[in-house]
Every structure is written in structure tokens, then in C-alpha cells.
Amino acid sequence: MSLQKILQSRNLLFLGLSMIVIGVLLMFPTGFENALQFKDAVKCKVEILEVDDSSIIDTGLIRTGQQVCKVRFLNGRFKNQYSEGWNMLGGSLSLDKVFHKGDYAQAVVHCDDSEIISVNLIDYYRLDGELFLALAFAVFLFVFARGIGIRSVLSFIITILVMWKIVVPLFLNGYNPILVGIIATAIMTFTILFLVYGFNKKLLSSFCGSMSGIFFAMVLSVICTKAFHIHGAVMANSEALLYSGFQDLNLTQIFMASICIGASGSVMDLSVDITSSVAEVVRNCPDITKRKAIKSGLAVARAAMGTMTTTLLLAYSGICIAMLMTFMAQGTPIYNILNNNIVSAEIINTIAGSFGLAVTAPLTAFISGILLTGQFNFTKA
């Protein structure tokens, strides 16, 4: 069998397995399907035809009251019918929205058989734009990377489904967040690397390197969270869970698990870079010794680590930019800023993830140098 046919059969195998996993995850129940309120309400897309802002009260930057809009239903059982929709303003810049003529909104219709009782305008309708972005992303990956691009899209979908269908429900059901985080991260890491490499030595070396860094980041996050007295309520929207019937949740352990999950992406990137580099060196120089292969991997690791740690810092700093601006505008001293619980939580996020990278780099280089040297066979390694 030629090399091209072997690769084609492997790609078809990966594609088939991925589609099976995606299908199973899509059908997998979360256990919270019946938690939805107002199940009989109809959700649909509407077009704003007219607006009446006479009941809106402006107080500085804050707007309260209600906005009455004439709308046309664009889908659902009331398609092409007209009605009045209500948009309630509660004085929150982050939650409120003010519609204008020509906007498209997401609406919840309360009805009695075929008669409309009320129409609540929930938010701007963004699903079309989000779908376009997702399709554009998938097309770009396919055009640029062909088969690997398709596998990347599949791994992206699987990761989303694992988080939504498995990790989040297990957290809500009170399972140990740290254990769930480690196992889920291991499953996602293995799946993604399997789609990239197939089942071979490169998968093994990259997976072992990734999990060593992820496990170290988890251990460090547990130690630092306890030492710094950080409560899991620093996570956005976490307190709302406690007041929604989930008062037994251990938010602090969920915060620790979130650090592990958040760092796994960068750790995986670094391990793949190092493993692929060592594999390419060995492919072009089959007689290279293990020592030299490890040194080549370490050289790549040192260069990659410098940017990857900065990537984590920039990612977490970008999330907190408004808070940092507030501190500066108020003239808050640096020692107060660094001692703030939210800032301390982000420092733990950044440092734990960076330590994970620091552990991943040399271990992946060492494992790759040991496993990939010798008689190199492209279809096996």
C-alpha cells in the first residue's frame, strides 16, 4: 500500500471517529434540559419597524423605563405577523439595550394557542453573524491546512461539546471539580492530539508533555489559591449560582479547575510545537542521537516559551483591562492593586499557567528525543 493511500485511510478513520464522538455528545443529555423557565414561550427573530422611547427616563448615563417597539416576526409560528414588543431597561449599561428602526432582535413570545399575549425583546439577534464567523473560520482552516484544517475544526467542536455536555453538568451536580477538570482536560488533550497526529509516538510524547504541565499547573493553583485565601466567587457570575439553588457548590475548587482548563490550550500548543520540531529534525537526520534530538527540542522550547508565557499574560490582562483602568483613574497604589483578591486570582492564573509551560517544555523535548529517535518511519512516528 502506497504512503498516500495509507494517509488517506487514516484521515477517513479520524473523520469517522470524530463524527461518531460528535454525534454521541450531541445526543448526550446534560440533565438540565427541564430547568428552562417558560417552556411554552416561543423564541423567534423579529425586525424592529417602529420604536417609541417616550417612556424611557434618562438620568445621566443611566436609562430606565420601557421601550415599545412595533415588530415583524421573521420565523416561527407567527412568521410575517405584526405585534408590539416590550424592551425593559433596568439602568445597567452592560445588560440594557435600546433598539432602533431596522434592528433585528431576539424575542420571547407568550401566547395562548394562536393568540399573542406579550412579546419581550430579549436582546439583539446575533446568531446569523456568529454562524457566519464560525463558517468563515472553518473555510479558512480548510483552505489553509486541508485535512489538518478539517481535523482542527472537528477538535474545536468536540472541545465545545465536552465542556458543555460533560464538564459543566458535572460541576453543577457537585462532582469534585479538580478531578473532573483533570480528567476532562486529559480527554480533550488526547482527542485533539489524536486528530493532529494519529495514534503514534508523536501523540504519546506530546500527550505526556502536555499532561505533565497541566498537572503541575493544577497543583500550583491549589497551593496558591489556599495560600492567598482566594475565594471562587472572584469568577464572574459565580455568586449568582449560589442564589439559584446551587449553594452547595465549591466555587473555590471550580476556580482551581478553571485554571487547569484555561492553561491546557497554551500547554498543548507548546508540546505540539516541540514534538513536531523534534520529529522534523529526526525525519531529515535519521541518524541523529537521542542527546542531540533532545538538545534540538530544548532549543525550540526556549524560544517558544518566551512568547507563550507572554500570551497568557496578555490574555488575562485583556480580560481585566477595565478594572486596571479603574485602579489607575482612582490613583490606587500598586501594592493595593497587587493585594486585591481579583488581581491576585489573575496572577495565580498567569503564573500557574506559565509554570505549566515551563514544566511542559523540557519534559516534552526529553520525551520526544527519546521516543522519536532511531529508525524514523513517517507512517509510524
Secondary structure by P-SEA (a helix, b strand, c coil): ccaaaaaaaaaaaaaaaaaaaaaaaaaccccccccccccccccccccccccccccccccccccbbbbbbbccccccccccbbbbbbbbbccccccbbbbcccbbbbbbbbbcccccccccccccccaaaaaaaaaaaaaaaaaacaaaaaaaaaaaaaaaaaaaccaaaaaaacccaaaaaaaaaaaaaaaaaaaaccccaaaaaaaaaaaaaaaaaaaaaaaaaaaaccccccccaaaaaaaacccccaaaaaaaaaaaaaaaaaaaaaaaaaaaaaaaaaaacccccaaaaaaaaaaaaaaaaaaaaaaaaaaaaaaaaaaaaaaaaacccaaaaaacaaaaaaaaaaaaaaaaaaaaaaaaaaaaaaccccccccccc
